[in-house]
Amino acid sequence: MERKTNADRKNLQLYAITDSHWLNGRTLYSVVKESLEGGVTFLQLREKELDEEHFLEEARELQKLCREYQVPFVINDNVDIAAAINADGVHVGQSDMEAGDVRAKLGPDKIIGVTAKTVEQAVLAQERGADYLGVGAVFHTDSKADAKEISFDTLKDICRAVSIPVIAIGGITEENVRELAGSGICGIAVISAIYAQSDIKKAAESLKNETCRMLAAEITEEKNN
């Protein structure tokens, strides 16, 4: 039985995470706009190098942009800024604020995403009020130095263990996304597969098309089992 969640599965299909490392002279606003035009369905602001003032400034600008495209906008880790700008929610890792405490600060209607790498972490996050899980790294990735890969079987076990939506993250590209079919995920989260590309809009469009094919294969496999 599915638990009520603030995160719509359809919105989690192509989840983009910002990273100024890939800007190459472009502005964060412009690259995010291109990615939204290409079909990104969910956006997380994750900028580890920005000070609080500039992070808040970027957050306000990107929030306004996401509202124009009717795409949910969440903040990575910083619950106080998410509350200050009335963002759609926040995503926290295992070493950040626990989901129940985040819920207490943000209220019942905000989206709370939690990173999980094991079935135990996933079940606990769901029990404490998470709306969706980000699980990975499912492939090798250079975007997070401390990211350890998890197996396809672990990803599948996590999807089976919880009723809230699960998205895969870590090293996902247009070329390997179909390998995730049959895992039970409802979408993918990416950074460089979109923002490190020269044509961001086209990269988002292509990745979304491949993700749709992967999810279609997922549905077909469920019906056959």
Secondary structure, 3 states (H helix, E strand, C coil): CCCCCCCCHHHHCEEEECCHHHCCCCCHHHHHHHHHHCCCCEEEECCCCCCHHHHHHHHHHHHHHHHHCCCCEEEECCHHHHHHCCCCEEEECCCCCCHHHHHHHHCCCCEEEEEECCHHHHHHHHHCCCCEEEEECCCCCCCCCCCCCCCHHHHHHHHHHCCCCEEEECCCCCCCHHHHCCCCCCEEEECHHHHCCCCHHHHHHHHHHHHHHHHHHHHHHHHHC
